[in-house]
Amino acid sequence: MDLIKSVINEFKEICSLYMVFLIVFIGLFTYFVDGMHLRAKGNMKESNLAKIIGIIYIIGGPLFYSLLKIL
């Protein structure tokens, strides 16, 4: 149990609002730029996967930050 609390405290120290904006920007870049680039090359499966990963980053970054603030 102490290990889990220690890991959560380390994440709290590392994670900042700047990091959340960076994660959301990476998600937007992955969704729009990579998704469109792969679609233009004809890689439809990879394009869909890039869009899914982008959405996970866009939603997951702020969700992770708010979860750390609650804990």
N, CA, C and O atoms as CSV, one atom per row, in Angstrom:
chain,resi,resn,atom,element,x,y,z
A,1,MET,N,N,0.819,-1.194,0.000
A,1,MET,CA,C,0.000,0.000,0.000
A,1,MET,C,C,0.863,1.258,0.000
A,1,MET,O,O,0.519,2.267,-0.615
A,2,ASP,N,N,1.995,1.176,0.705
A,2,ASP,CA,C,2.894,2.329,0.733
A,2,ASP,C,C,3.506,2.583,-0.638
A,2,ASP,O,O,3.776,3.728,-1.002
A,3,LEU,N,N,3.723,1.519,-1.390
A,3,LEU,CA,C,4.272,1.663,-2.736
A,3,LEU,C,C,3.305,2.412,-3.638
A,3,LEU,O,O,3.718,3.259,-4.430
A,4,ILE,N,N,2.019,2.101,-3.520
A,4,ILE,CA,C,1.013,2.763,-4.347
A,4,ILE,C,C,0.939,4.247,-3.997
A,4,ILE,O,O,0.860,5.089,-4.891
A,5,LYS,N,N,0.963,4.573,-2.714
A,5,LYS,CA,C,0.933,5.977,-2.289
A,5,LYS,C,C,2.182,6.711,-2.764
A,5,LYS,O,O,2.119,7.880,-3.146
A,6,SER,N,N,3.307,6.024,-2.737
A,6,SER,CA,C,4.556,6.629,-3.198
A,6,SER,C,C,4.509,6.921,-4.693
A,6,SER,O,O,4.958,7.977,-5.138
A,7,VAL,N,N,3.965,5.987,-5.465
A,7,VAL,CA,C,3.852,6.181,-6.916
A,7,VAL,C,C,2.886,7.320,-7.227
A,7,VAL,O,O,3.157,8.130,-8.113
A,8,ILE,N,N,1.764,7.394,-6.514
A,8,ILE,CA,C,0.798,8.476,-6.731
A,8,ILE,C,C,1.420,9.819,-6.402
A,8,ILE,O,O,1.208,10.792,-7.127
A,9,ASN,N,N,2.187,9.890,-5.318
A,9,ASN,CA,C,2.846,11.145,-4.960
A,9,ASN,C,C,3.873,11.563,-6.005
A,9,ASN,O,O,4.015,12.752,-6.291
A,10,GLU,N,N,4.581,10.612,-6.569
A,10,GLU,CA,C,5.545,10.933,-7.627
A,10,GLU,C,C,4.827,11.477,-8.864
A,10,GLU,O,O,5.291,12.441,-9.472
A,11,PHE,N,N,3.700,10.865,-9.241
A,11,PHE,CA,C,2.928,11.368,-10.380
A,11,PHE,C,C,2.394,12.765,-10.109
A,11,PHE,O,O,2.339,13.593,-11.019
A,12,LYS,N,N,1.998,13.038,-8.869
A,12,LYS,CA,C,1.506,14.366,-8.516
A,12,LYS,C,C,2.595,15.418,-8.694
A,12,LYS,O,O,2.325,16.531,-9.146
A,13,GLU,N,N,3.820,15.062,-8.336
A,13,GLU,CA,C,4.926,16.003,-8.483
A,13,GLU,C,C,5.286,16.241,-9.948
A,13,GLU,O,O,5.644,17.354,-10.332
A,14,ILE,N,N,5.191,15.204,-10.754
A,14,ILE,CA,C,5.585,15.305,-12.159
A,14,ILE,C,C,4.520,16.004,-12.998
A,14,ILE,O,O,4.840,16.825,-13.857
A,15,CYS,N,N,3.261,15.679,-12.750
A,15,CYS,CA,C,2.170,16.150,-13.597
A,15,CYS,C,C,1.806,17.600,-13.265
A,15,CYS,O,O,1.535,17.935,-12.112
A,16,SER,N,N,1.804,18.439,-14.277
A,16,SER,CA,C,1.418,19.830,-14.115
A,16,SER,C,C,0.449,20.199,-15.232
A,16,SER,O,O,0.180,19.401,-16.130
A,17,LEU,N,N,-0.061,21.405,-15.160
A,17,LEU,CA,C,-0.984,21.858,-16.190
A,17,LEU,C,C,-0.281,21.964,-17.546
A,17,LEU,O,O,-0.892,21.715,-18.585
A,18,TYR,N,N,0.994,22.331,-17.533
A,18,TYR,CA,C,1.784,22.375,-18.758
A,18,TYR,C,C,1.839,21.002,-19.423
A,18,TYR,O,O,1.715,20.884,-20.642
A,19,MET,N,N,2.026,19.974,-18.610
A,19,MET,CA,C,2.097,18.624,-19.154
A,19,MET,C,C,0.759,18.202,-19.759
A,19,MET,O,O,0.729,17.500,-20.769
A,20,VAL,N,N,-0.345,18.626,-19.147
A,20,VAL,CA,C,-1.669,18.299,-19.686
A,20,VAL,C,C,-1.852,18.952,-21.049
A,20,VAL,O,O,-2.346,18.314,-21.979
A,21,PHE,N,N,-1.459,20.218,-21.178
A,21,PHE,CA,C,-1.563,20.882,-22.472
A,21,PHE,C,C,-0.683,20.202,-23.516
A,21,PHE,O,O,-1.069,20.097,-24.680
A,22,LEU,N,N,0.472,19.751,-23.114
A,22,LEU,CA,C,1.365,19.049,-24.030
A,22,LEU,C,C,0.744,17.732,-24.488
A,22,LEU,O,O,0.815,17.396,-25.670
A,23,ILE,N,N,0.145,16.994,-23.580
A,23,ILE,CA,C,-0.491,15.725,-23.938
A,23,ILE,C,C,-1.672,15.960,-24.867
A,23,ILE,O,O,-1.861,15.215,-25.828
A,24,VAL,N,N,-2.474,16.995,-24.589
A,24,VAL,CA,C,-3.617,17.304,-25.451
A,24,VAL,C,C,-3.132,17.736,-26.835
A,24,VAL,O,O,-3.732,17.358,-27.841
A,25,PHE,N,N,-2.054,18.521,-26.901
A,25,PHE,CA,C,-1.501,18.926,-28.196
A,25,PHE,C,C,-1.009,17.711,-28.983
A,25,PHE,O,O,-1.227,17.625,-30.191
A,26,ILE,N,N,-0.356,16.784,-28.311
A,26,ILE,CA,C,0.095,15.565,-28.982
A,26,ILE,C,C,-1.094,14.777,-29.512
A,26,ILE,O,O,-1.037,14.222,-30.610
A,27,GLY,N,N,-2.168,14.726,-28.735
A,27,GLY,CA,C,-3.377,14.045,-29.177
A,27,GLY,C,C,-3.997,14.706,-30.395
A,27,GLY,O,O,-4.417,14.025,-31.331
A,28,LEU,N,N,-4.056,16.039,-30.386
A,28,LEU,CA,C,-4.599,16.760,-31.537
A,28,LEU,C,C,-3.739,16.547,-32.775
A,28,LEU,O,O,-4.260,16.354,-33.873
A,29,PHE,N,N,-2.422,16.581,-32.595
A,29,PHE,CA,C,-1.505,16.359,-33.711
A,29,PHE,C,C,-1.683,14.949,-34.274
A,29,PHE,O,O,-1.734,14.760,-35.489
A,30,THR,N,N,-1.777,13.969,-33.387
A,30,THR,CA,C,-1.953,12.589,-33.826
A,30,THR,C,C,-3.266,12.418,-34.572
A,30,THR,O,O,-3.324,11.760,-35.611
A,31,TYR,N,N,-4.320,13.018,-34.031
A,31,TYR,CA,C,-5.638,12.866,-34.642
A,31,TYR,C,C,-5.690,13.518,-36.014
A,31,TYR,O,O,-6.103,12.883,-36.984
A,32,PHE,N,N,-5.276,14.773,-36.109
A,32,PHE,CA,C,-5.443,15.505,-37.358
A,32,PHE,C,C,-4.303,15.264,-38.353
A,32,PHE,O,O,-4.556,14.866,-39.490
A,33,VAL,N,N,-3.080,15.495,-37.950
A,33,VAL,CA,C,-1.958,15.432,-38.890
A,33,VAL,C,C,-1.633,13.996,-39.278
A,33,VAL,O,O,-1.601,13.659,-40.462
A,34,ASP,N,N,-1.396,13.156,-38.288
A,34,ASP,CA,C,-1.049,11.768,-38.604
A,34,ASP,C,C,-2.213,11.035,-39.257
A,34,ASP,O,O,-2.024,10.275,-40.207
A,35,GLY,N,N,-3.427,11.270,-38.741
A,35,GLY,CA,C,-4.593,10.606,-39.317
A,35,GLY,C,C,-4.805,10.967,-40.779
A,35,GLY,O,O,-5.078,10.093,-41.601
A,36,MET,N,N,-4.684,12.245,-41.108
A,36,MET,CA,C,-4.870,12.685,-42.492
A,36,MET,C,C,-3.725,12.224,-43.389
A,36,MET,O,O,-3.940,11.857,-44.544
A,37,HIS,N,N,-2.511,12.246,-42.853
A,37,HIS,CA,C,-1.351,11.819,-43.635
A,37,HIS,C,C,-1.452,10.329,-43.989
A,37,HIS,O,O,-1.179,9.924,-45.120
A,38,LEU,N,N,-1.844,9.539,-43.012
A,38,LEU,CA,C,-1.985,8.101,-43.275
A,38,LEU,C,C,-3.145,7.814,-44.218
A,38,LEU,O,O,-3.064,6.900,-45.038
A,39,ARG,N,N,-4.224,8.584,-44.110
A,39,ARG,CA,C,-5.370,8.394,-45.003
A,39,ARG,C,C,-4.985,8.745,-46.448
A,39,ARG,O,O,-5.423,8.089,-47.394
A,40,ALA,N,N,-4.162,9.787,-46.602
A,40,ALA,CA,C,-3.730,10.189,-47.943
A,40,ALA,C,C,-2.856,9.112,-48.582
A,40,ALA,O,O,-2.864,8.945,-49.801
A,41,LYS,N,N,-2.109,8.385,-47.761
A,41,LYS,CA,C,-1.273,7.304,-48.283
A,41,LYS,C,C,-2.068,6.039,-48.559
A,41,LYS,O,O,-1.554,5.101,-49.169
A,42,GLY,N,N,-3.316,6.007,-48.114
A,42,GLY,CA,C,-4.143,4.830,-48.348
A,42,GLY,C,C,-4.116,3.821,-47.215
A,42,GLY,O,O,-4.627,2.711,-47.364
A,43,ASN,N,N,-3.535,4.185,-46.095
A,43,ASN,CA,C,-3.473,3.286,-44.939
A,43,ASN,C,C,-4.664,3.567,-44.033
A,43,ASN,O,O,-4.553,4.316,-43.062
A,44,MET,N,N,-5.791,2.970,-44.353
A,44,MET,CA,C,-7.030,3.278,-43.641
A,44,MET,C,C,-7.025,2.719,-42.209
A,44,MET,O,O,-7.475,3.394,-41.283
A,45,LYS,N,N,-6.527,1.511,-42.024
A,45,LYS,CA,C,-6.506,0.927,-40.682
A,45,LYS,C,C,-5.601,1.729,-39.755
A,45,LYS,O,O,-5.952,1.980,-38.602
A,46,GLU,N,N,-4.449,2.126,-40.253
A,46,GLU,CA,C,-3.523,2.902,-39.449
A,46,GLU,C,C,-4.072,4.296,-39.176
A,46,GLU,O,O,-3.848,4.853,-38.102
A,47,SER,N,N,-4.794,4.864,-40.147
A,47,SER,CA,C,-5.410,6.168,-39.956
A,47,SER,C,C,-6.455,6.110,-38.854
A,47,SER,O,O,-6.505,6.992,-37.997
A,48,ASN,N,N,-7.282,5.087,-38.871
A,48,ASN,CA,C,-8.285,4.940,-37.811
A,48,ASN,C,C,-7.633,4.713,-36.454
A,48,ASN,O,O,-8.101,5.239,-35.444
A,49,LEU,N,N,-6.566,3.940,-36.425
A,49,LEU,CA,C,-5.852,3.700,-35.180
A,49,LEU,C,C,-5.222,4.994,-34.647
A,49,LEU,O,O,-5.250,5.246,-33.443
A,50,ALA,N,N,-4.661,5.806,-35.535
A,50,ALA,CA,C,-4.084,7.086,-35.122
A,50,ALA,C,C,-5.166,7.998,-34.552
A,50,ALA,O,O,-4.917,8.711,-33.580
A,51,LYS,N,N,-6.348,7.989,-35.134
A,51,LYS,CA,C,-7.434,8.820,-34.621
A,51,LYS,C,C,-7.903,8.334,-33.256
A,51,LYS,O,O,-8.215,9.147,-32.386
A,52,ILE,N,N,-7.958,7.030,-33.059
A,52,ILE,CA,C,-8.353,6.481,-31.760
A,52,ILE,C,C,-7.325,6.840,-30.694
A,52,ILE,O,O,-7.686,7.228,-29.583
A,53,ILE,N,N,-6.055,6.711,-31.031
A,53,ILE,CA,C,-4.991,7.064,-30.088
A,53,ILE,C,C,-5.043,8.554,-29.772
A,53,ILE,O,O,-4.856,8.946,-28.620
A,54,GLY,N,N,-5.293,9.387,-30.775
A,54,GLY,CA,C,-5.423,10.824,-30.547
A,54,GLY,C,C,-6.556,11.158,-29.599
A,54,GLY,O,O,-6.402,12.003,-28.717
A,55,ILE,N,N,-7.689,10.505,-29.771
A,55,ILE,CA,C,-8.831,10.746,-28.881
A,55,ILE,C,C,-8.503,10.299,-27.458
A,55,ILE,O,O,-8.886,10.964,-26.496
A,56,ILE,N,N,-7.804,9.189,-27.321
A,56,ILE,CA,C,-7.411,8.721,-25.989
A,56,ILE,C,C,-6.508,9.738,-25.314
A,56,ILE,O,O,-6.662,10.004,-24.122
A,57,TYR,N,N,-5.577,10.305,-26.049
A,57,TYR,CA,C,-4.693,11.327,-25.491
A,57,TYR,C,C,-5.475,12.584,-25.132
A,57,TYR,O,O,-5.251,13.161,-24.068
A,58,ILE,N,N,-6.378,13.014,-25.990
A,58,ILE,CA,C,-7.134,14.244,-25.755
A,58,ILE,C,C,-8.018,14.104,-24.514
A,58,ILE,O,O,-8.131,15.044,-23.728
A,59,ILE,N,N,-8.633,12.962,-24.338
A,59,ILE,CA,C,-9.512,12.759,-23.187
A,59,ILE,C,C,-8.720,12.307,-21.962
A,59,ILE,O,O,-9.003,12.737,-20.844
A,60,GLY,N,N,-7.741,11.453,-22.171
A,60,GLY,CA,C,-7.004,10.860,-21.061
A,60,GLY,C,C,-6.102,11.820,-20.309
A,60,GLY,O,O,-5.932,11.682,-19.097
A,61,GLY,N,N,-5.522,12.785,-20.998
A,61,GLY,CA,C,-4.619,13.735,-20.342
A,61,GLY,C,C,-5.308,14.547,-19.253
A,61,GLY,O,O,-4.880,14.516,-18.100
A,62,PRO,N,N,-6.370,15.276,-19.601
A,62,PRO,CA,C,-7.080,16.024,-18.549
A,62,PRO,C,C,-7.736,15.131,-17.493
A,62,PRO,O,O,-7.814,15.502,-16.322
A,63,LEU,N,N,-8.201,13.963,-17.909
A,63,LEU,CA,C,-8.821,13.042,-16.954
A,63,LEU,C,C,-7.788,12.558,-15.935
A,63,LEU,O,O,-8.079,12.493,-14.741
A,64,PHE,N,N,-6.597,12.224,-16.395
A,64,PHE,CA,C,-5.519,11.783,-15.514
A,64,PHE,C,C,-5.113,12.902,-14.558
A,64,PHE,O,O,-4.871,12.654,-13.377
A,65,TYR,N,N,-5.040,14.134,-15.065
A,65,TYR,CA,C,-4.672,15.278,-14.240
A,65,TYR,C,C,-5.711,15.532,-13.153
A,65,TYR,O,O,-5.360,15.756,-11.995
A,66,SER,N,N,-6.979,15.498,-13.524
A,66,SER,CA,C,-8.024,15.737,-12.532
A,66,SER,C,C,-8.095,14.599,-11.518
A,66,SER,O,O,-8.387,14.839,-10.346
A,67,LEU,N,N,-7.835,13.378,-11.945
A,67,LEU,CA,C,-7.815,12.253,-11.036
A,67,LEU,C,C,-6.683,12.404,-10.011
A,67,LEU,O,O,-6.858,12.097,-8.832
A,68,LEU,N,N,-5.533,12.875,-10.470
A,68,LEU,CA,C,-4.427,13.093,-9.531
A,68,LEU,C,C,-4.724,14.222,-8.549
A,68,LEU,O,O,-4.291,14.167,-7.398
A,69,LYS,N,N,-5.445,15.227,-8.981
A,69,LYS,CA,C,-5.799,16.321,-8.079
A,69,LYS,C,C,-6.799,15.865,-7.019
A,69,LYS,O,O,-6.783,16.369,-5.896
A,70,ILE,N,N,-7.667,14.917,-7.366
A,70,ILE,CA,C,-8.637,14.400,-6.401
A,70,ILE,C,C,-7.945,13.523,-5.353
A,70,ILE,O,O,-8.254,13.601,-4.164
A,71,LEU,N,N,-7.007,12.688,-5.810
A,71,LEU,CA,C,-6.321,11.788,-4.886
A,71,LEU,C,C,-5.349,12.577,-4.079
A,71,LEU,O,O,-4.655,12.018,-3.230
